[in-house]
């Protein structure tokens, strides 16, 4: 599993999946954060599209997670 990244108080955890039939990669990302009562909450997001390499997919996954945190992905939010 790819290493998590902390961004603006949120933890972005890429969860890539390699497709058996094509060898391409799909993006899944988990974003977690501390709640007001010192608990933790998280959400799972999937981005459509396929990527040729694990490295490319990882970069896209982190960028997508940052865009969600920044409120730039309509219909996807955290916190």
Backbone torsions as a table, in degrees:
resi	resn	phi	psi	omega
1	UNK	NA	140.6	-179.0
2	UNK	-71.0	144.3	-178.0
3	UNK	-63.4	141.6	179.4
4	UNK	-74.6	157.1	179.5
5	UNK	-127.4	136.4	174.4
6	UNK	-95.0	130.1	-176.8
7	UNK	-141.8	114.4	178.4
8	UNK	53.4	38.5	178.0
9	UNK	84.8	0.9	178.2
10	UNK	-109.4	145.3	175.3
11	UNK	-99.9	121.7	179.0
12	UNK	-103.5	117.0	-178.5
13	UNK	-116.0	103.7	174.7
14	UNK	-62.9	139.8	176.4
15	UNK	-135.1	81.1	-175.2
16	UNK	-78.4	154.3	177.9
17	UNK	-135.4	124.9	178.5
18	UNK	-91.5	130.3	-180.0
19	UNK	-79.4	130.6	-176.7
20	UNK	-65.7	-41.1	-173.8
21	UNK	-72.8	-32.0	-176.5
22	UNK	-115.5	-18.5	-175.7
23	UNK	79.1	-0.1	178.8
24	UNK	-78.7	169.0	-175.8
25	UNK	-115.2	139.4	173.8
26	UNK	-108.5	152.7	-177.5
27	UNK	-100.5	128.9	167.3
28	UNK	-131.0	140.8	178.4
29	UNK	-139.9	137.8	173.3
30	UNK	-108.0	131.0	176.7
31	UNK	-119.2	126.2	-179.2
32	UNK	-126.5	159.2	-178.7
33	UNK	-158.0	158.5	177.0
34	UNK	-80.4	137.8	177.5
35	UNK	-91.4	173.7	-178.4
36	UNK	-61.3	-29.5	-179.4
37	UNK	-96.5	28.6	177.6
38	UNK	60.3	22.8	172.2
39	UNK	-92.0	-175.4	176.3
40	UNK	-129.5	139.4	176.0
41	UNK	-122.5	155.7	178.5
42	UNK	-151.2	159.1	175.6
43	UNK	-137.1	152.1	-179.5
44	UNK	-110.7	134.7	179.5
45	UNK	-130.3	147.8	177.3
46	UNK	-125.7	134.4	176.4
47	UNK	-110.7	131.2	178.1
48	UNK	-71.0	153.5	-179.0
49	UNK	118.8	158.5	-180.0
50	UNK	-131.0	148.6	-174.9
51	UNK	-127.1	144.8	-173.3
52	UNK	-72.8	-31.4	-176.8
53	UNK	-128.0	157.3	177.5
54	UNK	-64.6	-39.6	179.6
55	UNK	-62.4	-45.3	178.6
56	UNK	-62.2	-42.8	179.7
57	UNK	-64.4	-39.0	179.2
58	UNK	-63.2	-46.5	178.7
59	UNK	-60.4	-45.6	179.8
60	UNK	-64.2	-36.9	-179.5
61	UNK	-65.9	-46.0	179.2
62	UNK	-64.7	-43.6	178.0
63	UNK	-60.2	-43.4	178.6
64	UNK	-62.0	-44.2	177.5
65	UNK	-60.5	-42.7	178.0
66	UNK	-64.1	-39.7	178.0
67	UNK	-63.9	-38.4	177.3
68	UNK	-63.7	-48.3	179.2
69	UNK	-58.1	-39.4	-178.9
70	UNK	-78.8	-0.3	178.1
71	UNK	75.6	23.7	-176.5
72	UNK	-97.1	3.4	-179.4
73	UNK	-115.6	104.3	-179.2
74	UNK	-55.1	133.4	177.9
75	UNK	83.4	-0.7	179.1
76	UNK	-127.2	124.9	-179.4
77	UNK	-148.4	162.4	177.3
78	UNK	-133.3	163.8	174.8
79	UNK	72.7	NA	NA
